């Protein structure tokens, strides 16, 4: 059995035997563990920890695992999910898979299959956390730009030269050059290629204005 990396595992299952078994086993393997008897308890009591993965039973009273998955997505909480199920209808499986879980395991499952899924989930969550931190850092820098500098930055990312920027914004070329230098300085990059790399896959319009 492959040794695990460090990480946090939430176990949510209304069956106490399964919950206690998984909690004890995963803790012995070196993971930090929190277990919950219901989806509601998880929502009320759990803290958002990184990196983490959620081992989630599909069928539970009051709120199912799939309903919890959808609630977490609505809240913007994207902890990777591993579904475990003893019996599920095809409609449930399809609905669960729409949320792109890491794995869907049928009880009884091989422990190594669970460990492998947990490790994949932790790796995904670590990358998500890194992207979250990077986006917040870009947003912090973006908010230091003046309104005009943001316009210039957007045109820079579109590949416009100082002349093109001056024509589009109806400003002098020297003014465009000054704004361009300010953008690079405030975004903490040395050249346009660095700015492009920093802002790729980021929607600047979604970063806010204040």
N, C-alpha and C positions, 0 to 999 in steps of 0.2 A: 504494500500500500504506500502510495507516494506521500511524503510528509507535507503537511499544509503550510501555507504562508500565514502570517499573522493577519487577523481580520475579525470582524464582528458578524455574528450570525443571529438573526431573529428567527425564532421558531414559533409559528402560530398554528395550533392544532387543538381542537376541542377534545381529542382523545388523550386523557392524562397518561396512559401507558406509553403511547408513541411520543408524546411531548417529553416525558421524563427520560425515556430511553435516548432520544436524539440529543437532548440537552446534556446528559451525562457523557455520552460518547464523544460529542464534538468538543466539549470542554476538556476531556482527557487528551484530545488531539491538539490542543493548544489554542483553539478559538475562544474568544470572549463570547458569551452567550446571554441572550435574554429570551425567555419563553412566555407565551401568552395563551390563554385558554380561548380567546375569542378575538375577532377582528376589532370589535369595539374597544377591548382592553388595549390592543396594540395602538389604536389611534389615540387613546387617552393617555397612555403611560409611556410610550416609547419616545426616545430622543433620536434625532437624525444624526447618525454616526457614519463616518467615512474611514476606510472603505467598509462596506457592509453588504450583506445579501439576506434576502427574506425567504425562508423555507415555509411555504404556505399551503395549508390544506385547502382543497377546493370546496368541499361541502362542509359547512358549519351552520348552526342555527342562527337566526336573526340576520346576520350579514355573512354572505359566502366569501370565500377567498377571491373569487372573480370580482365581486362587488367592492372588496377592499382594494384590489388592484386598480379598479377604475376610480375609486375615491382618491387614492394616492396620486394617480396621474393628474386628476383635477386640481389637487393641492400643489402640484409641481414637485412632488417628492418621488424621485426616480430610482429608488433603491432596486437593484436587480432582483427578480423574483424567480424562485424555483418552486413550481407547483408539485405537490404530492397528492395522489388520489387513489382511493380504493375502488371507486366506481364513479364514472362520469358519463353523461350522455354526450353524443357527438356535438350537440348545440353548445354545451358547456365548454368542450375542448376548443371549438372554433372561436368562441367568445374569448376564452383565455389566451389563445395564441395571437389574437389581434393586438394584445398588449405587449407582444414580443418578450415573453419570459425567457430566461436563460435555458430552462429545461422543464419538461413535464414528465415526472416519474410516477410509475404505477407501483402501488404497495402490493406485496413487499418488494422493495428495490434493493439492489446491491449497494452496500455502503460506499464502495469505491466510485460508483456512478454518482452518488450524492456528493462525495468529496470533489470529484472532478468538476461537477456543476458549480459547487461553491467556489472553487478556485477561479473558474471562468467568470463567475459573477463578481468576485472581488476585484479581478483585473479590470473588468468593465467599469465598476464603480470608481476605481482609482483614476481611470482615464476621464470619467465624467467629472470627478472632483477637480482634476487638473484643468479641464476645459472651463469649469465654472469659475475657478480662481482667475484664469487668464481673461475671461470675458469681463469680470469685475474690474480687473486692472486696466483693461482697455477702456472700459466705461469711465473709470476715474480720470484717465488721461484725456479722454474725449471731452469731458465736462470742463476741463481747464481751457479749452479752445473757445475763442470768441465766435459769435455767429458767423462772421465773415471767414474766419479761419476754418470753420467746419465746411463752409461752401467750397473753399479752396481745397481742403482735404479730400472732399468727395470727388472733385474734378481731377485731382492728382491720381486718385485711385482708378479713375477712368482713363488715365493715360495722357491727359492734356499737359502741354508744355506751359511755360510762363506766358507765352504769347497767347496761347489758346485760352488760358484762364483769364487773362486781362480782357480779351475780347468778349468772353461769355459773361463776365461780371462787370464789364464796362469800367475797368480800373486801369491805371497805368501799369505797364510791364514791370517797372521797378517796385511798385506796390505789391504786385502779384508775387514778385521774387521775395519780398520781405515776408509776406504772409506764408509763403512756402517754407521759408527758413524757420519761421515760428512754429509751424505745424510739425516739422521734423524734430525741433527741439522739445516741444511739449509732449509729443508722442514718444520721446526718448529713443529715436532711431537716427541713423546717420545718413541714410539715403532712401530713395524711393523704393528700391527693391526690398528694403527692410520693412518699410511701411506696408507694402503689399503683402508681405509674409505675415506681418502682425495682424492685419485686418481681414485676411482671407477667411471665408466662412462666417464672418461677423456681419450682421445687418446693422449698419450704423444708425438707421432710422429708428431702430428698437432700443438704442442706448439711452434715449431720453435727452431732455434739454435743460435739466436743472439738477 
